[in-house]
C-alpha cells in the first residue's frame, strides 16, 4: 500500500493550493479517505473526509467553506482544494485511510478522527506554509 501526497508549497494568506494523494495497493473506490494535518508541536488535526463514491463529504469547522475534498476513482487520487488560506493552515498534510466508515467517527464528540489509531494507512505528508 502506498499513499503519496504532493502539491504542498508556501503561499500568502488568502491564496490557494491543491493537494493530491495518489493511492495504490488497495481498491481505492471501496474506501472512505481523509486529509489530516499536523502543525509543529501539536497533535494530528483531522481536516476533511470523503466516502468511497465521492458523494458524501465531511469537513472540520476550521476549514468549512474554504476547503473542498474530492476524488477521482479512475485515477486512484484524492484531492484537497484549499482556498482563502490562513496562517493557521500551516502544517504537514497527510492523506490517510480510516479503519471504518467516516460516518461512524464524524458524529463522535470525542473526535476520534484526530487519533492515529483509527487509521490503517498514512502517506508521508506534504508541507503547506501560509505566510506573508
C-alpha positions as CSV (number, residue, x, y, z in Angstrom):
1,X,0.0,0.0,0.0
2,X,1.2,3.5,-0.9
3,X,-0.2,6.9,-0.3
4,X,1.8,9.6,-1.9
5,X,0.9,13.3,-1.3
6,X,2.0,16.2,-3.4
7,X,1.2,19.8,-4.0
8,X,2.4,21.4,-0.8
9,X,4.0,24.8,-1.1
10,X,4.4,28.2,0.5
11,X,1.5,30.6,-0.2
12,X,0.4,34.0,1.1
13,X,-2.6,34.5,3.3
14,X,-5.7,34.5,1.1
15,X,-4.1,32.2,-1.5
16,X,-5.0,28.8,-2.8
17,X,-3.4,25.4,-3.2
18,X,-4.5,22.0,-4.4
19,X,-3.1,18.9,-2.7
20,X,-3.1,15.5,-4.4
21,X,-2.7,12.0,-3.0
22,X,-2.0,9.1,-5.3
23,X,-3.0,5.8,-3.9
24,X,-2.0,2.2,-4.8
25,X,-2.3,-1.2,-3.2
26,X,-6.0,-1.4,-2.4
27,X,-9.3,-0.9,-4.2
28,X,-9.5,2.9,-3.8
29,X,-13.1,3.3,-4.6
30,X,-14.1,1.0,-1.8
31,X,-12.8,3.1,1.0
32,X,-13.5,6.4,2.6
33,X,-10.5,8.7,2.6
34,X,-9.4,11.7,4.7
35,X,-6.9,14.6,4.9
36,X,-5.3,15.1,8.3
37,X,-2.8,17.8,9.2
38,X,-0.2,18.3,11.9
39,X,1.5,21.5,12.9
40,X,4.8,21.6,14.7
41,X,4.3,20.8,18.4
42,X,0.7,19.8,18.0
43,X,-1.2,16.6,17.6
44,X,-3.0,15.5,14.4
45,X,-6.0,17.5,13.3
46,X,-8.5,15.9,11.0
47,X,-9.4,18.3,8.2
48,X,-11.8,16.6,5.8
49,X,-13.1,13.3,4.5
50,X,-15.0,11.8,1.6
51,X,-16.8,8.5,1.1
52,X,-15.8,5.9,-1.5
53,X,-18.3,7.3,-4.1
54,X,-17.2,10.9,-3.6
55,X,-20.7,12.0,-2.9
56,X,-20.5,12.4,0.9
57,X,-18.0,14.9,2.2
58,X,-17.2,15.9,5.7
59,X,-15.2,19.0,7.0
60,X,-13.7,20.3,10.2
61,X,-15.3,23.6,11.3
62,X,-11.9,25.3,10.9
63,X,-11.9,24.7,7.1
64,X,-15.6,24.5,6.2
65,X,-16.4,26.9,3.4
66,X,-12.7,27.3,2.4
67,X,-11.5,23.7,1.6
68,X,-13.1,21.2,-0.8
69,X,-12.3,17.5,-0.8
70,X,-12.9,15.4,-3.9
71,X,-11.6,12.2,-5.5
72,X,-11.1,10.7,-8.9
73,X,-11.6,7.0,-8.5
74,X,-10.5,6.3,-12.1
75,X,-7.1,7.8,-11.2
76,X,-6.9,6.5,-7.7
77,X,-6.3,10.0,-6.5
78,X,-7.6,12.1,-3.6
79,X,-7.6,15.9,-3.7
80,X,-7.9,18.8,-1.3
81,X,-8.6,22.2,-2.8
82,X,-7.7,24.9,-0.3
83,X,-8.9,28.5,-0.8
84,X,-8.7,31.7,1.3
85,X,-5.9,30.2,3.2
86,X,-4.8,31.4,6.7
87,X,-1.5,31.2,8.6
88,X,-3.1,28.7,10.9
89,X,-3.5,26.3,8.0
90,X,0.3,25.9,8.1
91,X,1.1,22.2,8.7
92,X,2.2,18.9,7.3
93,X,-0.8,17.5,5.4
94,X,-1.3,13.8,5.2
95,X,-3.8,11.7,3.3
96,X,-5.0,8.7,5.4
97,X,-7.4,5.8,5.2
98,X,-9.7,5.4,8.2
99,X,-10.3,2.0,9.7
100,X,-14.1,2.4,9.5
101,X,-16.6,4.4,7.6
102,X,-16.3,8.2,8.3
103,X,-20.0,8.3,9.3
104,X,-19.1,6.1,12.4
105,X,-16.5,8.7,13.5
106,X,-17.7,12.1,12.4
107,X,-20.5,12.5,14.9
108,X,-18.5,11.2,17.9
109,X,-17.8,14.1,20.2
110,X,-14.5,12.6,21.4
111,X,-13.0,13.5,17.9
112,X,-11.7,10.0,17.0
113,X,-10.5,11.3,13.6
114,X,-7.8,13.2,15.4
115,X,-6.3,9.9,16.7
116,X,-3.8,8.0,14.6
117,X,-5.0,4.7,16.0
118,X,-8.2,5.0,13.9
119,X,-6.4,4.9,10.6
120,X,-5.0,2.0,8.6
121,X,-2.6,3.8,6.3
122,X,-0.9,7.3,6.1
123,X,1.2,9.0,3.4
124,X,4.5,10.7,4.1
125,X,2.9,14.1,4.1
126,X,3.3,17.3,2.1
127,X,4.3,20.7,3.7
128,X,1.9,23.6,3.5
129,X,3.1,27.0,4.7
130,X,0.9,30.1,4.7
131,X,2.9,33.2,5.4
132,X,3.4,36.8,4.0
